[in-house]
Amino acid sequence: MLAVNPDRSPRQTATAQPSAAAVTPFAFDQSGFIGSGARCRDTQTARAIGRTEGSLVVICLDRAGRFEYHGVRLTDEAALAATAQKSPDRKFVARNYSVSYAVSPTELLVTSGNTVIKREPMVEYREILSTPVVVAPR
């Protein structure tokens, strides 16, 4: 924008532009992270959705009552889906060969045997405790 000085010489001035609506880089819905491999399939419902600085994870429950881990490593978008189990202490554990992925409200812990591969604190975590009720037509 050009503004005129009292001496009538033009000069450049900065004006504040309205900012666009903030876009969440990791938007999610009831199935997990949108546009990501960390997302439940159509026949599953999300039971836990978590984000660390380096990973996106969602724990899904299918109609047969089985849990499944869907995780994405953010550095290279590598995705993994694996069967998971729920422990009494609000933790979900998935295994892929000799590697375990433990998802809790506080962290994502990746181990191989007794060796910690990585421990990432959760920066965001949502746990869906109730199962949707489906009423069959009569």
N, C-alpha and C positions, 0 to 999 in steps of 0.2 A: 504494500500500500504506500502511496506517496502522500506525504504531508507537506504543508507549506509552512516555512518558518516566518516569523514576523518580517524578516528582511526579504521575503518572497522567493528564496532559493529552495528548490525541492530537496528533500532528503528522505531516506528510507526509514520507516518505522516498523517495528514488529507488532503484530496484533495477535492476540490469543485466538486460536482456532478451537471450535468446539471439539472435544475429544469424542472419538467413536466409543460406542458401548464397550466396556471391558469384556474381552473374550477369555474365558477360562481355558487355559491350554490343555487341561485334562478334564473336559466335561464328561459327566456320567449321568446315567439314568438308572432305572430299576434293573437293568440287565448287565450293568458294568460300564466300562469306559467306551464312549462313543468313538467309532472309527478305529478301534484297537482290537488286538487279539485277546485282551483282558476283558472278555465279554462272554456272557452265558449264551448258550444256543437257545433256539426258540422253545425247546421242550424243557428248559431249565429255568429256575428262579435264582436270583442272587441272594446269598445268605450273608456274605461279607464282601465289602469293597474297600480296598486299601491302596494307599499311595505312599511311596518312600521317595527320597530324592532321586533314586536310580531305577525304580520299578513301579509297575502298575500290577495289582493283583485283584482277582475276584474269585470267590468261592461260590460255586453253583450247586444247586440241589436239583436232581432230576425227579421224575414222577415215581420212580421206584425207590426213592429215598437214598440214593447214592450221591456222594459229594464229589465234585471235580474242581481242581485248581486250574485257573487260567492266569498265566503271568506273562508280562512283557518286560524285558530289560530295555530301558530307555536309550542307552548308548548306541545300540545297533538295531533296536526293535525286534530282537529275537524273541519268539513266542514259545510258550510251553503249555501244554494241557496234560494233566495227569490226574489219576484217581486220588482222592483225598479222604482222610478220616477226621472225625471231630473228637477231640479229647475233652475230658470233664472240665479242664481249666480254660475253656473258651479259646482253644487253639485248634487250628486245622493243620494237618500234616499231609503233604503229598510226597510221593517218591517217584523218582525217575532214575532207574538203574540204581546206583549206589548213593545217589544224591537225594537229600531230604530238604523239603521247603516247608518251614513252619511259619504259619501266618497267625499272628495274635494282634490284639488291639494296640500293642506297643511296638512290635517289630516284625520284620521279615528276616528269618534266620535260615541261611543255607549252609548245610553241613554235608560232609562225606565221612561217615563213621564218626570218630571223635574230633575230626578236623573242621573248624569253622572256616567256610569259604568266604562268606560275607554276612554281616549283621547290619541291617539297615533299619533305623528307627522309622516308625510310621509318622508321616506328617499329616495324614488324613486317614480316617478309618470310620466305616459305617458298618454296623452289624444289624442285619434284619432278623429279628428273633421269632417272628410269627410266620407261619406258613399260610399262604392264601387259601381260603376255603372255596372249593369248586363244588357247586351244587349241580347234580345231574338233573336233566329235564325229566319230568314225569310223564 
